[in-house]
Amino acid sequence: MEDVINIINELEVNREQKNISKESIEFIKIICKVTNANNVLEIGTFNGYSALILSKLPMLPGLMRSL
């Protein structure tokens, strides 16, 4: 999965429409940790970058859903 995330990060450099910012991802990760979230529902996705990142959180045992 790290390879996929690295490829997305490389492609992000020249993209006009950006993925979610790294700061926003870190903020969402903090919220998940503080609230002891064990499920995440992402509504709307661009290329799945945030879903990939959030699915790697240890407290989310594969329960990342994206619509």
Biopython code that builds the backbone (N, CA, C, O; Angstrom):
import numpy as np
from Bio.PDB.StructureBuilder import StructureBuilder

atoms = [
    (1, "MET", "N", (0.823, -1.194, 0.000)),
    (1, "MET", "CA", (0.000, 0.000, 0.000)),
    (1, "MET", "C", (0.866, 1.256, 0.000)),
    (1, "MET", "O", (0.487, 2.281, -0.568)),
    (2, "GLU", "N", (2.026, 1.169, 0.639)),
    (2, "GLU", "CA", (2.927, 2.327, 0.657)),
    (2, "GLU", "C", (3.316, 2.738, -0.761)),
    (2, "GLU", "O", (3.446, 3.927, -1.052)),
    (3, "ASP", "N", (3.503, 1.748, -1.649)),
    (3, "ASP", "CA", (3.851, 2.046, -3.040)),
    (3, "ASP", "C", (2.758, 2.867, -3.712)),
    (3, "ASP", "O", (3.047, 3.811, -4.447)),
    (4, "VAL", "N", (1.505, 2.506, -3.458)),
    (4, "VAL", "CA", (0.375, 3.229, -4.047)),
    (4, "VAL", "C", (0.350, 4.663, -3.543)),
    (4, "VAL", "O", (0.163, 5.596, -4.325)),
    (5, "ILE", "N", (0.535, 4.842, -2.255)),
    (5, "ILE", "CA", (0.529, 6.190, -1.674)),
    (5, "ILE", "C", (1.685, 7.014, -2.230)),
    (5, "ILE", "O", (1.514, 8.201, -2.510)),
    (6, "ASN", "N", (2.853, 6.408, -2.394)),
    (6, "ASN", "CA", (3.998, 7.118, -2.974)),
    (6, "ASN", "C", (3.726, 7.538, -4.409)),
    (6, "ASN", "O", (4.094, 8.644, -4.803)),
    (7, "ILE", "N", (3.098, 6.690, -5.190)),
    (7, "ILE", "CA", (2.760, 7.034, -6.577)),
    (7, "ILE", "C", (1.776, 8.197, -6.607)),
    (7, "ILE", "O", (1.941, 9.127, -7.396)),
    (8, "ILE", "N", (0.758, 8.151, -5.757)),
    (8, "ILE", "CA", (-0.218, 9.249, -5.702)),
    (8, "ILE", "C", (0.478, 10.542, -5.318)),
    (8, "ILE", "O", (0.190, 11.589, -5.899)),
    (9, "ASN", "N", (1.394, 10.494, -4.347)),
    (9, "ASN", "CA", (2.125, 11.699, -3.940)),
    (9, "ASN", "C", (2.967, 12.250, -5.091)),
    (9, "ASN", "O", (3.049, 13.467, -5.258)),
    (10, "GLU", "N", (3.585, 11.391, -5.877)),
    (10, "GLU", "CA", (4.374, 11.840, -7.033)),
    (10, "GLU", "C", (3.487, 12.507, -8.080)),
    (10, "GLU", "O", (3.847, 13.546, -8.632)),
    (11, "LEU", "N", (2.334, 11.913, -8.350)),
    (11, "LEU", "CA", (1.413, 12.480, -9.331)),
    (11, "LEU", "C", (0.829, 13.810, -8.862)),
    (11, "LEU", "O", (0.472, 14.661, -9.677)),
    (12, "GLU", "N", (0.737, 13.980, -7.568)),
    (12, "GLU", "CA", (0.127, 15.176, -6.973)),
    (12, "GLU", "C", (0.902, 16.448, -7.304)),
    (12, "GLU", "O", (0.320, 17.533, -7.330)),
    (13, "VAL", "N", (2.178, 16.336, -7.553)),
    (13, "VAL", "CA", (3.036, 17.505, -7.760)),
    (13, "VAL", "C", (2.518, 18.383, -8.897)),
    (13, "VAL", "O", (2.493, 19.606, -8.759)),
    (14, "ASN", "N", (2.107, 17.797, -10.004)),
    (14, "ASN", "CA", (1.695, 18.576, -11.175)),
    (14, "ASN", "C", (0.187, 18.601, -11.398)),
    (14, "ASN", "O", (-0.269, 19.092, -12.431)),
    (15, "ARG", "N", (-0.571, 18.101, -10.486)),
    (15, "ARG", "CA", (-2.024, 18.030, -10.655)),
    (15, "ARG", "C", (-2.661, 19.403, -10.394)),
    (15, "ARG", "O", (-2.283, 20.106, -9.457)),
    (16, "GLU", "N", (-3.628, 19.766, -11.237)),
    (16, "GLU", "CA", (-4.345, 21.039, -11.034)),
    (16, "GLU", "C", (-5.328, 20.928, -9.885)),
    (16, "GLU", "O", (-5.413, 21.832, -9.054)),
    (17, "GLN", "N", (-6.069, 19.838, -9.826)),
    (17, "GLN", "CA", (-7.015, 19.622, -8.738)),
    (17, "GLN", "C", (-6.323, 18.740, -7.710)),
    (17, "GLN", "O", (-6.043, 17.572, -7.977)),
    (18, "LYS", "N", (-6.053, 19.287, -6.553)),
    (18, "LYS", "CA", (-5.251, 18.607, -5.541)),
    (18, "LYS", "C", (-6.081, 17.647, -4.702)),
    (18, "LYS", "O", (-7.297, 17.789, -4.571)),
    (19, "ASN", "N", (-5.384, 16.666, -4.137)),
    (19, "ASN", "CA", (-5.980, 15.786, -3.133)),
    (19, "ASN", "C", (-6.160, 16.575, -1.848)),
    (19, "ASN", "O", (-5.757, 17.735, -1.759)),
    (20, "ILE", "N", (-6.761, 15.947, -0.863)),
    (20, "ILE", "CA", (-6.885, 16.559, 0.456)),
    (20, "ILE", "C", (-5.478, 16.887, 0.976)),
    (20, "ILE", "O", (-4.533, 16.134, 0.740)),
    (21, "SER", "N", (-5.351, 17.990, 1.669)),
    (21, "SER", "CA", (-4.031, 18.400, 2.153)),
    (21, "SER", "C", (-3.536, 17.464, 3.249)),
    (21, "SER", "O", (-4.325, 16.814, 3.935)),
    (22, "LYS", "N", (-2.230, 17.409, 3.399)),
    (22, "LYS", "CA", (-1.639, 16.568, 4.446)),
    (22, "LYS", "C", (-2.065, 17.054, 5.829)),
    (22, "LYS", "O", (-2.241, 16.249, 6.743)),
    (23, "GLU", "N", (-2.230, 18.362, 5.984)),
    (23, "GLU", "CA", (-2.687, 18.913, 7.262)),
    (23, "GLU", "C", (-4.101, 18.435, 7.580)),
    (23, "GLU", "O", (-4.404, 18.099, 8.725)),
    (24, "SER", "N", (-4.965, 18.405, 6.567)),
    (24, "SER", "CA", (-6.338, 17.938, 6.781)),
    (24, "SER", "C", (-6.367, 16.467, 7.145)),
    (24, "SER", "O", (-7.125, 16.057, 8.024)),
    (25, "ILE", "N", (-5.542, 15.665, 6.471)),
    (25, "ILE", "CA", (-5.451, 14.237, 6.794)),
    (25, "ILE", "C", (-4.996, 14.053, 8.242)),
    (25, "ILE", "O", (-5.559, 13.240, 8.975)),
    (26, "GLU", "N", (-3.972, 14.814, 8.653)),
    (26, "GLU", "CA", (-3.480, 14.694, 10.031)),
    (26, "GLU", "C", (-4.559, 15.082, 11.029)),
    (26, "GLU", "O", (-4.692, 14.449, 12.077)),
    (27, "PHE", "N", (-5.340, 16.126, 10.710)),
    (27, "PHE", "CA", (-6.433, 16.553, 11.581)),
    (27, "PHE", "C", (-7.486, 15.450, 11.703)),
    (27, "PHE", "O", (-7.956, 15.166, 12.805)),
    (28, "ILE", "N", (-7.856, 14.835, 10.595)),
    (28, "ILE", "CA", (-8.843, 13.750, 10.613)),
    (28, "ILE", "C", (-8.308, 12.558, 11.394)),
    (28, "ILE", "O", (-9.056, 11.911, 12.127)),
    (29, "LYS", "N", (-7.015, 12.260, 11.243)),
    (29, "LYS", "CA", (-6.420, 11.158, 12.000)),
    (29, "LYS", "C", (-6.498, 11.429, 13.501)),
    (29, "LYS", "O", (-6.787, 10.523, 14.283)),
    (30, "ILE", "N", (-6.239, 12.669, 13.900)),
    (30, "ILE", "CA", (-6.323, 13.048, 15.322)),
    (30, "ILE", "C", (-7.753, 12.866, 15.834)),
    (30, "ILE", "O", (-7.966, 12.322, 16.918)),
    (31, "ILE", "N", (-8.732, 13.325, 15.045)),
    (31, "ILE", "CA", (-10.131, 13.178, 15.440)),
    (31, "ILE", "C", (-10.486, 11.699, 15.610)),
    (31, "ILE", "O", (-11.162, 11.329, 16.570)),
    (32, "CYS", "N", (-10.037, 10.861, 14.690)),
    (32, "CYS", "CA", (-10.305, 9.420, 14.788)),
    (32, "CYS", "C", (-9.696, 8.832, 16.052)),
    (32, "CYS", "O", (-10.320, 8.004, 16.716)),
    (33, "LYS", "N", (-8.492, 9.251, 16.384)),
    (33, "LYS", "CA", (-7.829, 8.727, 17.579)),
    (33, "LYS", "C", (-8.506, 9.206, 18.861)),
    (33, "LYS", "O", (-8.734, 8.422, 19.782)),
    (34, "VAL", "N", (-8.826, 10.508, 18.913)),
    (34, "VAL", "CA", (-9.429, 11.094, 20.125)),
    (34, "VAL", "C", (-10.816, 10.510, 20.392)),
    (34, "VAL", "O", (-11.184, 10.289, 21.545)),
    (35, "THR", "N", (-11.582, 10.262, 19.334)),
    (35, "THR", "CA", (-12.947, 9.756, 19.507)),
    (35, "THR", "C", (-13.010, 8.235, 19.528)),
    (35, "THR", "O", (-14.090, 7.652, 19.627)),
    (36, "ASN", "N", (-11.839, 7.589, 19.433)),
    (36, "ASN", "CA", (-11.784, 6.120, 19.383)),
    (36, "ASN", "C", (-12.663, 5.557, 18.270)),
    (36, "ASN", "O", (-13.350, 4.551, 18.451)),
    (37, "ALA", "N", (-12.629, 6.213, 17.137)),
    (37, "ALA", "CA", (-13.432, 5.768, 15.987)),
    (37, "ALA", "C", (-12.979, 4.383, 15.547)),
    (37, "ALA", "O", (-11.784, 4.087, 15.513)),
    (38, "ASN", "N", (-13.944, 3.544, 15.212)),
    (38, "ASN", "CA", (-13.585, 2.247, 14.641)),
    (38, "ASN", "C", (-14.234, 2.038, 13.285)),
    (38, "ASN", "O", (-14.110, 0.967, 12.689)),
    (39, "ASN", "N", (-14.926, 3.062, 12.795)),
    (39, "ASN", "CA", (-15.496, 3.076, 11.455)),
    (39, "ASN", "C", (-15.310, 4.466, 10.871)),
    (39, "ASN", "O", (-15.381, 5.466, 11.586)),
    (40, "VAL", "N", (-15.073, 4.522, 9.570)),
    (40, "VAL", "CA", (-14.995, 5.809, 8.884)),
    (40, "VAL", "C", (-15.839, 5.714, 7.624)),
    (40, "VAL", "O", (-15.735, 4.746, 6.871)),
    (41, "LEU", "N", (-16.671, 6.716, 7.398)),
    (41, "LEU", "CA", (-17.457, 6.815, 6.177)),
    (41, "LEU", "C", (-17.006, 8.069, 5.450)),
    (41, "LEU", "O", (-17.172, 9.178, 5.957)),
    (42, "GLU", "N", (-16.443, 7.902, 4.278)),
    (42, "GLU", "CA", (-16.023, 9.031, 3.449)),
    (42, "GLU", "C", (-17.083, 9.231, 2.381)),
    (42, "GLU", "O", (-17.379, 8.313, 1.616)),
    (43, "ILE", "N", (-17.649, 10.414, 2.327)),
    (43, "ILE", "CA", (-18.676, 10.712, 1.327)),
    (43, "ILE", "C", (-18.041, 11.588, 0.260)),
    (43, "ILE", "O", (-17.669, 12.734, 0.511)),
    (44, "GLY", "N", (-17.926, 11.030, -0.923)),
    (44, "GLY", "CA", (-17.272, 11.713, -2.035)),
    (44, "GLY", "C", (-15.783, 11.416, -2.001)),
    (44, "GLY", "O", (-15.132, 11.537, -0.963)),
    (45, "THR", "N", (-15.262, 11.030, -3.141)),
    (45, "THR", "CA", (-13.836, 10.727, -3.219)),
    (45, "THR", "C", (-13.306, 11.180, -4.569)),
    (45, "THR", "O", (-14.023, 11.158, -5.569)),
    (46, "PHE", "N", (-12.053, 11.588, -4.590)),
    (46, "PHE", "CA", (-11.405, 12.034, -5.829)),
    (46, "PHE", "C", (-10.676, 10.852, -6.463)),
    (46, "PHE", "O", (-11.043, 10.400, -7.547)),
    (47, "ASN", "N", (-9.662, 10.363, -5.798)),
    (47, "ASN", "CA", (-8.951, 9.183, -6.304)),
    (47, "ASN", "C", (-8.648, 8.178, -5.195)),
    (47, "ASN", "O", (-7.853, 7.258, -5.388)),
    (48, "GLY", "N", (-9.274, 8.354, -4.046)),
    (48, "GLY", "CA", (-9.130, 7.400, -2.962)),
    (48, "GLY", "C", (-7.944, 7.626, -2.044)),
    (48, "GLY", "O", (-7.661, 6.789, -1.187)),
    (49, "TYR", "N", (-7.242, 8.745, -2.207)),
    (49, "TYR", "CA", (-6.050, 9.026, -1.403)),
    (49, "TYR", "C", (-6.367, 9.040, 0.086)),
    (49, "TYR", "O", (-5.694, 8.367, 0.867)),
    (50, "SER", "N", (-7.378, 9.794, 0.488)),
    (50, "SER", "CA", (-7.695, 9.880, 1.923)),
    (50, "SER", "C", (-8.188, 8.534, 2.441)),
    (50, "SER", "O", (-7.889, 8.171, 3.579)),
    (51, "ALA", "N", (-8.935, 7.788, 1.632)),
    (51, "ALA", "CA", (-9.394, 6.469, 2.048)),
    (51, "ALA", "C", (-8.213, 5.535, 2.289)),
    (51, "ALA", "O", (-8.213, 4.773, 3.255)),
    (52, "LEU", "N", (-7.213, 5.588, 1.424)),
    (52, "LEU", "CA", (-6.019, 4.759, 1.605)),
    (52, "LEU", "C", (-5.301, 5.114, 2.897)),
    (52, "LEU", "O", (-4.911, 4.232, 3.662)),
    (53, "ILE", "N", (-5.129, 6.406, 3.138)),
    (53, "ILE", "CA", (-4.427, 6.855, 4.338)),
    (53, "ILE", "C", (-5.194, 6.434, 5.593)),
    (53, "ILE", "O", (-4.609, 5.882, 6.525)),
    (54, "LEU", "N", (-6.504, 6.695, 5.613)),
    (54, "LEU", "CA", (-7.292, 6.400, 6.808)),
    (54, "LEU", "C", (-7.442, 4.901, 7.035)),
    (54, "LEU", "O", (-7.575, 4.463, 8.178)),
    (55, "SER", "N", (-7.423, 4.114, 5.973)),
    (55, "SER", "CA", (-7.555, 2.671, 6.142)),
    (55, "SER", "C", (-6.336, 2.067, 6.835)),
    (55, "SER", "O", (-6.400, 0.944, 7.336)),
    (56, "LYS", "N", (-5.232, 2.802, 6.866)),
    (56, "LYS", "CA", (-4.021, 2.321, 7.526)),
    (56, "LYS", "C", (-4.012, 2.598, 9.028)),
    (56, "LYS", "O", (-3.112, 2.132, 9.727)),
    (57, "LEU", "N", (-4.986, 3.341, 9.536)),
    (57, "LEU", "CA", (-5.021, 3.629, 10.965)),
    (57, "LEU", "C", (-5.230, 2.336, 11.749)),
    (57, "LEU", "O", (-6.088, 1.528, 11.390)),
    (58, "PRO", "N", (-4.457, 2.133, 12.812)),
    (58, "PRO", "CA", (-4.554, 0.863, 13.552)),
    (58, "PRO", "C", (-5.914, 0.614, 14.185)),
    (58, "PRO", "O", (-6.293, -0.543, 14.368)),
    (59, "MET", "N", (-6.659, 1.657, 14.526)),
    (59, "MET", "CA", (-7.944, 1.443, 15.188)),
    (59, "MET", "C", (-9.070, 1.150, 14.202)),
    (59, "MET", "O", (-10.195, 0.864, 14.612)),
    (60, "LEU", "N", (-8.776, 1.218, 12.915)),
    (60, "LEU", "CA", (-9.785, 0.911, 11.895)),
    (60, "LEU", "C", (-9.465, -0.432, 11.254)),
    (60, "LEU", "O", (-8.723, -0.488, 10.274)),
    (61, "PRO", "N", (-10.006, -1.499, 11.788)),
    (61, "PRO", "CA", (-9.658, -2.831, 11.269)),
    (61, "PRO", "C", (-10.333, -3.114, 9.931)),
    (61, "PRO", "O", (-11.140, -4.037, 9.823)),
    (62, "GLY", "N", (-10.007, -2.325, 8.918)),
    (62, "GLY", "CA", (-10.567, -2.553, 7.597)),
    (62, "GLY", "C", (-11.964, -2.028, 7.422)),
    (62, "GLY", "O", (-12.657, -2.442, 6.493)),
    (63, "LEU", "N", (-12.415, -1.118, 8.292)),
    (63, "LEU", "CA", (-13.770, -0.615, 8.209)),
    (63, "LEU", "C", (-13.811, 0.806, 7.652)),
    (63, "LEU", "O", (-14.437, 1.692, 8.232)),
    (64, "MET", "N", (-13.149, 1.007, 6.545)),
    (64, "MET", "CA", (-13.155, 2.288, 5.842)),
    (64, "MET", "C", (-14.117, 2.150, 4.678)),
    (64, "MET", "O", (-13.924, 1.306, 3.803)),
    (65, "ARG", "N", (-15.150, 2.975, 4.666)),
    (65, "ARG", "CA", (-16.138, 2.939, 3.578)),
    (65, "ARG", "C", (-16.110, 4.283, 2.858)),
    (65, "ARG", "O", (-15.982, 5.340, 3.476)),
    (66, "SER", "N", (-16.229, 4.212, 1.564)),
    (66, "SER", "CA", (-16.220, 5.427, 0.752)),
    (66, "SER", "C", (-17.360, 5.381, -0.240)),
    (66, "SER", "O", (-17.551, 4.382, -0.933)),
    (67, "LEU", "N", (-18.119, 6.464, -0.309)),
    (67, "LEU", "CA", (-19.232, 6.585, -1.270)),
    (67, "LEU", "C", (-18.876, 7.592, -2.330)),
    (67, "LEU", "O", (-19.672, 7.844, -3.234)),
]
sb = StructureBuilder()
sb.init_structure("model")
sb.init_model(0)
sb.init_chain("A")
sb.init_seg("    ")
for serial, (resi, resn, name, xyz) in enumerate(atoms, 1):
    if name == "N":
        sb.init_residue(resn, " ", resi, " ")
    sb.init_atom(name, np.array(xyz, "f"), 0.0, 1.0, " ", f" {name:<3s}", serial, name[0])
structure = sb.get_structure()
